[in-house]
């Protein structure tokens, strides 16, 4: 049985990877990063709820001090009734790169050589460190550093592809959480929510928008 680390967030993408790994018979060590995000407790709760019950419970790693004082709306929650939030506000510089480095360090500490993530080829303008191009370059970098290798099964996939895979694997899609702007309930308007809703509609899991006229 192969042992792997999984970056788990409680969101659709990483949860789908979790179910896929369990279906393959892998022994999965989920890691959850608390980087000071305003929705951390909601994400942590969902990660514990939606991961396969046959999997180890997630380990919570606190790296929040690194982003203390950040003005990012992923860290400092906006009042969506009175404040406007632009896509550029929903960005934390070097966050993904930090995740990879921390996961690799934890993996080698545990004697595990494979790290899995749920990152997809993001269309978000600011998330350049979530693109397939970035992850391909990262592969070349880590080969010269140590034995840990990264796997992002959906790096070339769309959110619709992930939703369709999730259906086939029996993922509790409705309980996953990945809103960027609100900490308690999905806002439905941030880039993550819009992408998710479109994907669920394309996969036949959401009501299509009513046509006017």
C-alpha positions as CSV (number, residue, x, y, z in Angstrom):
1,X,0.0,0.0,0.0
2,X,1.5,3.3,-1.0
3,X,1.6,6.1,1.5
4,X,0.8,9.7,0.3
5,X,0.3,13.2,1.7
6,X,-2.8,15.0,0.6
7,X,-3.3,18.8,0.9
8,X,-6.9,18.8,2.1
9,X,-9.0,22.0,2.4
10,X,-12.6,20.7,2.6
11,X,-13.2,21.9,-1.0
12,X,-14.4,20.0,-4.0
13,X,-11.1,19.5,-5.7
14,X,-9.0,18.1,-2.9
15,X,-11.9,16.0,-1.6
16,X,-12.3,14.4,-5.0
17,X,-8.6,13.5,-5.1
18,X,-9.0,12.0,-1.6
19,X,-11.8,9.7,-2.7
20,X,-9.8,8.7,-5.8
21,X,-6.8,7.8,-3.7
22,X,-8.9,5.7,-1.3
23,X,-10.4,3.9,-4.3
24,X,-6.9,3.1,-5.4
25,X,-6.1,1.7,-2.0
26,X,-3.6,4.3,-0.9
27,X,-2.8,5.1,2.7
28,X,-3.5,8.9,2.8
29,X,-2.2,11.4,5.3
30,X,-4.3,14.5,4.9
31,X,-2.8,17.9,5.9
32,X,-4.8,21.0,6.4
33,X,-3.2,24.4,6.4
34,X,-4.4,27.2,8.7
35,X,-2.8,30.2,7.0
36,X,-5.0,32.7,8.8
37,X,-7.9,32.5,6.3
38,X,-11.1,34.0,7.7
39,X,-13.0,30.8,6.9
40,X,-10.5,28.5,8.6
41,X,-12.9,27.0,11.1
42,X,-15.5,26.3,8.4
43,X,-12.9,24.7,6.1
44,X,-11.5,22.7,9.0
45,X,-14.9,21.4,10.0
46,X,-15.8,20.5,6.4
47,X,-12.4,18.8,5.8
48,X,-13.2,16.5,8.8
49,X,-16.7,16.0,7.6
50,X,-16.2,15.3,3.9
51,X,-13.1,13.2,3.7
52,X,-13.7,9.4,3.4
53,X,-14.4,7.8,6.7
54,X,-11.8,5.1,6.0
55,X,-9.1,7.7,5.7
56,X,-6.9,9.0,8.5
57,X,-8.2,12.2,10.1
58,X,-6.5,15.4,8.8
59,X,-3.5,17.0,10.5
60,X,-3.8,20.8,11.1
61,X,-0.7,22.8,10.4
62,X,-0.7,26.4,11.6
63,X,1.3,28.8,9.4
64,X,-1.0,31.8,10.0
65,X,1.7,34.0,11.5
66,X,3.3,34.4,8.1
67,X,0.3,36.3,6.8
68,X,-0.5,38.3,9.9
69,X,-1.5,41.8,8.9
70,X,-2.3,40.9,5.3
71,X,-5.0,43.0,3.7
72,X,-6.1,40.1,1.4
73,X,-9.8,39.5,1.7
74,X,-8.9,35.8,2.1
75,X,-7.4,36.8,5.4
76,X,-9.5,39.9,6.4
77,X,-13.1,39.1,5.8
78,X,-15.1,41.9,4.0
79,X,-18.6,43.0,5.0
80,X,-20.3,41.9,1.8
81,X,-23.3,44.1,2.5
82,X,-21.3,47.3,2.5
83,X,-17.9,46.6,0.9
84,X,-17.0,45.7,-2.7
85,X,-14.5,42.9,-3.2
86,X,-12.6,42.6,-6.5
87,X,-10.9,39.5,-7.8
88,X,-7.5,41.1,-7.1
89,X,-8.4,41.4,-3.4
90,X,-8.8,37.6,-3.2
91,X,-5.1,36.7,-3.4
92,X,-2.4,35.8,-1.0
93,X,1.1,36.1,-2.5
94,X,3.3,32.9,-2.4
95,X,0.5,31.0,-0.6
96,X,0.5,28.0,-2.9
97,X,4.3,27.9,-3.2
98,X,4.4,27.9,0.6
99,X,1.9,25.0,0.7
100,X,4.1,22.9,-1.6
101,X,7.3,23.6,0.4
102,X,5.6,22.9,3.8
103,X,4.0,19.7,2.5
104,X,7.2,18.4,1.0
105,X,9.0,19.1,4.4
106,X,6.3,17.3,6.3
107,X,6.2,14.4,3.8
108,X,10.0,13.8,4.1
109,X,9.8,14.0,7.8
110,X,7.2,11.2,7.8
111,X,9.2,9.2,5.3
112,X,6.6,9.7,2.5
113,X,7.7,10.6,-1.0
114,X,4.5,11.5,-2.7
115,X,2.3,14.6,-2.2
116,X,-1.1,15.0,-3.8
117,X,-3.0,18.2,-4.3
118,X,-6.4,19.1,-5.8
119,X,-5.2,22.2,-7.7
120,X,-6.8,22.6,-11.1
121,X,-5.6,24.7,-14.0
122,X,-7.1,27.9,-12.5
123,X,-8.6,30.6,-14.7
124,X,-8.4,33.1,-11.8
125,X,-6.4,36.1,-13.1
126,X,-4.2,36.4,-10.0
127,X,-3.7,32.8,-9.1
128,X,-0.7,32.3,-11.3
129,X,0.7,29.8,-8.8
130,X,-2.3,27.5,-9.3
131,X,-1.8,27.0,-13.1
132,X,-0.6,23.9,-14.9
133,X,2.4,25.9,-16.1
134,X,3.5,26.8,-12.6
135,X,3.1,23.2,-11.3
136,X,5.1,21.9,-14.3
137,X,7.9,24.2,-13.5
138,X,7.7,23.2,-9.8
139,X,8.2,19.6,-10.8
140,X,11.5,20.5,-12.4
141,X,12.6,22.5,-9.4
142,X,11.9,19.8,-6.7
143,X,13.7,17.2,-8.7
144,X,16.9,19.0,-7.8
145,X,16.1,19.4,-4.1
146,X,14.9,16.1,-2.7
147,X,13.0,12.9,-3.2
148,X,9.5,14.2,-2.6
149,X,7.3,14.3,-5.8
150,X,4.1,16.2,-6.3
151,X,1.0,14.9,-8.1
152,X,-1.9,17.2,-9.1
153,X,-4.3,14.8,-11.0
154,X,-6.5,17.7,-12.1
155,X,-3.8,20.2,-13.2
156,X,-5.1,20.1,-16.8
157,X,-8.7,19.7,-15.9
158,X,-11.7,22.1,-15.6
159,X,-13.9,22.4,-12.5
160,X,-16.6,20.6,-14.6
161,X,-14.2,17.6,-15.0
162,X,-13.7,17.5,-11.3
163,X,-17.5,17.7,-10.6
164,X,-18.1,14.8,-13.0
165,X,-15.3,12.7,-11.3
166,X,-16.8,13.5,-7.9
167,X,-20.2,12.2,-9.0
168,X,-18.6,8.9,-10.0
169,X,-16.7,8.6,-6.8
170,X,-19.6,9.4,-4.5
171,X,-18.1,12.6,-3.1
172,X,-20.5,14.5,-0.8
173,X,-20.3,17.5,-3.1
174,X,-22.9,19.6,-1.3
175,X,-20.9,19.6,1.9
176,X,-17.6,20.7,0.4
177,X,-16.7,24.3,0.9
178,X,-14.5,26.7,-1.1
179,X,-15.9,30.2,-0.9
180,X,-13.3,32.9,-0.9
181,X,-15.3,35.9,0.4
182,X,-17.6,34.6,3.2
183,X,-16.6,32.5,6.2
184,X,-19.9,30.9,7.1
185,X,-22.0,30.5,3.9
186,X,-21.0,30.5,0.2
187,X,-21.4,34.0,-1.2
188,X,-22.2,32.7,-4.7
189,X,-20.3,35.6,-6.3
190,X,-16.6,35.2,-5.7
191,X,-14.5,33.5,-8.4
192,X,-14.5,30.1,-6.6
193,X,-18.3,30.2,-6.1
194,X,-19.0,31.2,-9.7
195,X,-16.7,28.5,-11.1
196,X,-18.2,25.9,-8.8
197,X,-21.8,26.8,-9.7
198,X,-21.1,26.7,-13.4
199,X,-19.4,23.3,-13.1
200,X,-22.2,21.8,-11.1
201,X,-24.7,23.1,-13.7
202,X,-22.6,21.6,-16.5
203,X,-22.5,18.3,-14.6
204,X,-26.2,18.3,-14.2
205,X,-26.2,19.0,-10.4
206,X,-27.6,22.5,-10.3
207,X,-30.7,24.2,-11.8
208,X,-29.8,26.3,-14.9
209,X,-30.4,30.0,-14.6
210,X,-33.8,31.1,-15.8
211,X,-33.9,32.7,-19.2
212,X,-35.5,36.1,-19.4
213,X,-37.8,36.8,-22.3
